[in-house]
């Protein structure tokens, strides 16, 4: 069995970095890694409930997370404890890097939420992105981040997430 096989029960530590510091680290099951895109599955790793008003992340939720080595985003499919789809939470990130059993992703503040039925598409944290100063310190990265958010929003509004995640 190769590491790219979906039925290989490999474990990875997902490390989300923000502003040079580890924001969160959690274990996840590696579903596949084709060299460009990889997917992991993990239970909600946050402390307690995170209620955004339009969605709640809580104990029992399961995230199937898709990362790319050549794209500036990650897409996280969120299901509740009964496996009912809640929607997709998308992080705008630098391209993911994997070193052995560690997947490192740098969060660039911008996010997108897409409800399960696709009727609620929300850009999130644009104020945090502005306050981060990335546009001044790394204009190319800031432009790539905004372009990635625009791309994901366009896909969401056109119902294109299915093709992206296959």
C-alpha positions in Angstrom: 0.0 0.0 0.0 1.4 3.5 -0.8 0.9 6.6 1.2 -1.3 7.9 -1.6 -3.9 5.2 -1.2 -7.2 6.4 0.4 -7.4 3.3 2.6 -4.0 3.8 4.2 -4.6 4.8 7.8 -1.7 7.2 8.2 -1.7 9.9 10.7 -0.6 13.5 10.3 -0.3 16.4 12.6 -2.0 19.5 11.0 -0.2 22.6 12.2 -2.0 25.9 11.5 0.5 28.8 11.8 -0.5 32.5 12.0 1.9 35.4 12.2 4.8 33.1 12.8 3.2 31.3 15.7 1.4 28.0 16.0 -2.3 28.7 16.3 -3.4 25.1 16.6 -2.0 21.6 16.2 -4.1 18.5 15.9 -3.9 14.9 14.7 -5.7 13.9 11.6 -6.1 10.8 9.5 -4.5 11.1 6.1 -7.0 10.1 3.4 -4.8 10.7 0.4 -1.8 12.7 -0.9 -1.3 12.8 -4.6 1.7 15.1 -4.5 -0.3 18.3 -5.2 -3.5 17.9 -3.1 -4.0 16.0 0.1 -7.0 15.4 2.3 -7.3 14.6 6.0 -10.1 13.9 8.4 -10.3 15.0 12.0 -12.8 15.7 14.7 -13.4 19.3 15.7 -10.2 20.3 17.4 -11.3 23.5 19.1 -12.0 24.0 22.7 -15.7 23.8 23.4 -18.2 25.3 21.0 -17.4 28.0 18.4 -20.6 29.8 17.5 -20.3 32.1 14.5 -24.0 32.9 14.4 -24.5 31.3 11.0 -22.8 28.0 12.0 -21.7 26.3 15.2 -18.6 24.1 15.4 -18.9 21.7 18.3 -17.9 18.3 19.8 -18.9 15.5 17.4 -18.3 17.6 14.2 -16.0 16.0 11.7 -13.9 18.0 9.3 -12.7 16.6 6.0 -10.0 19.0 5.0 -8.5 19.5 1.6 -5.1 21.2 1.1 -3.1 22.1 -2.0 0.6 22.6 -2.5 0.0 24.9 -5.4 -3.1 26.9 -4.3 -3.6 29.6 -1.7 -6.5 28.0 0.2 -7.8 25.0 2.2 -11.4 23.8 2.0 -12.9 22.1 5.1 -16.1 20.1 4.7 -17.9 20.2 8.0 -20.4 17.5 9.1 -22.2 17.2 12.4 -22.2 14.1 14.7 -24.9 12.4 12.5 -22.8 13.1 9.4 -25.2 15.8 8.1 -23.4 18.3 6.0 -23.2 21.8 7.7 -21.1 23.4 4.9 -17.6 24.3 4.0 -15.2 26.6 5.9 -12.4 27.8 3.6 -9.2 29.2 4.9 -7.0 31.4 2.7 -3.5 30.2 3.3 -0.1 30.0 1.7 0.3 26.6 -0.2 0.5 23.7 2.3 3.8 22.0 3.0 4.2 18.4 4.3 7.3 17.2 6.0 7.0 13.5 7.1 4.0 13.3 9.4 3.5 17.1 9.7 1.3 19.2 7.5 2.0 23.0 7.9 -0.4 25.6 6.7 0.0 29.4 7.2 -3.3 31.1 7.8 -3.6 34.5 6.0 -6.7 35.7 7.9 -9.2 35.7 5.1 -12.0 33.0 5.2 -15.1 32.0 3.3 -18.1 30.1 4.6 -20.5 28.2 2.3 -23.6 26.7 3.7 -24.6 23.1 2.8 -27.3 24.3 0.5 -25.0 26.9 -1.1 -27.4 29.8 -0.3 -25.2 31.4 2.3 -21.7 32.4 1.0 -19.9 34.8 3.3 -16.5 36.4 3.1 -15.0 36.6 6.6 -12.2 38.4 8.5 -11.4 40.9 5.8 -10.8 43.4 8.6 -8.2 41.1 10.2 -6.5 40.7 6.9 -6.3 44.5 6.5 -4.9 44.8 10.0 -2.3 42.1 9.4 -0.4 44.5 7.2 0.4 41.8 4.7 -0.3 44.1 1.8 2.6 46.3 2.9 5.0 43.6 4.0 4.4 41.0 1.2 2.3 42.5 -1.5 2.6 39.5 -3.8 1.2 37.2 -1.0 -1.6 39.6 -0.2 -2.6 39.7 -3.9 -2.5 35.9 -4.1 -4.7 35.7 -1.0 -7.3 38.1 -2.3 -7.3 36.3 -5.7 -7.8 32.9 -3.9 -10.7 34.3 -1.9 -12.3 35.6 -5.1 -11.7 32.3 -6.8 -13.4 30.3 -4.0 -16.3 32.7 -3.8 -16.8 32.4 -7.5 -16.7 28.6 -7.3 -19.2 28.6 -4.4 -21.7 30.9 -6.1 -21.5 28.7 -9.3 -21.9 25.5 -7.3 -18.4 24.4 -8.2 -17.1 22.9 -4.9 -17.9 19.4 -6.0 -15.5 19.4 -8.8 -12.8 21.1 -6.7 -13.0 18.4 -4.1 -13.1 15.3 -6.3 
